Amino acid sequence: MKRIHLIISGLVQGVGYRSWVKGKAQKLGVTGWVKNRDDGTVELVVEGGSHEIDQMIELCRQGPPAGSVERMEKSTEPYKGEFRGFTIAY
């Protein structure tokens, strides 16, 4: 099992990015959260199987049709198994 922390920059707020990420996460069966940050970026923490996490990273790099991802900062963190589902945090 794996855990990643992403910060996504670009046109990622006001384009449905968080809802899109939540839908993709639920389809892949990964857990965690996504939220908008005050600096205009989107932050997410995702836990799941290695293959599913790799797929999630690629999806986040693409983003929804209305958005545009310019940059993604990725860090790997120790897996904790602390989430029951995937939520939009505020």
Secondary structure, DSSP 4 states (H G I P E B T S, - for coil): -EEEEEEEEEE-SSSSHHHHHHHHHHHHT-EEEEEE-TTS-EEEEEEE-HHHHHHHHHHHHH--TT-EEEEEEEEEE------SSEEE--
